[in-house]
Amino acid sequence: MGLPIIGSSCFFDESDVPPIDTWFYLERALNSNQRPTLFCWIPSEFEDVVKGGIKIEMMDSYSWLDEKDPPFYHKIMDMLCL
């Protein structure tokens, strides 16, 4: 714990969690994971600092939804009409 706070220029906190105002939950398990998945909407101006946190984080806790699950990403984007 703690390295992503450095790599993300404090975007992630000391518990390796992004700001609460970026969170939204999917209540059911994603891709047969046993726990609900925490999703965060990352504003485009913070993408580079988040990439820095992802690069230094060792537990593989973070991923970009468009890379990890493109069909689900497109489903969300379609619902948002973006």
C-alpha positions, 0 to 999 in steps of 0.5 A: 500500500502507498506506492500509487499515491506517489505514482499518481501525484496524490490522485490515489490516497494512502489506501490506494483508493481513488477519490470517492467522488469518482466512484460508482458500483456494479452490484453484481460480480464482473467476470465471475469475480466473487466481490463487487467491482469498484468502478471509477470515472476518471476525468480526462485531465487525470488520465496521466496521473492515474496511469502513473499510479497503475504503473507503480501499483503491484497488486494489479488492482486497477485497469481501464475498462475499455481494455479489460472488458470492451463489450461492457465498456461500450454498453456503458457508453451507449447507455450514456449516449456518448 
